[in-house]
């Protein structure tokens, strides 16, 4: 099955797995997905991930701080680009925004501190 938007598919799989109480889920392989998972691991929203033949296997955090909402902002049909001055905290700092900048994929807070804007990929809280 061909997936047009791998990032949206990844976010949907992760949100469904968290809602069902699964400890892991499998997502498709892609450079942007790998960068997104690295940001989520660095921010401790997921416990980790490893590369397998069929894709990445994501392991979720086992506490009440696990994210429950994975929302795609920029979509293939309507890309959303933001300046560093337009980046605001997600859920009053309880969540993160993920931005693809010229220096790579990073949280919106990191992009704002570096003075970078870019494509606003998603919000997670």
Secondary structure by P-SEA (a helix, b strand, c coil): cccccaaaaaaaaaaaaaaaccccccccccaaaaaaaaaaaaaccccccccccccbbbbbbcccccccbbbbcccccbbbbbccccccccccccbbbbbbcccccccaaaaaaaccccccccccc
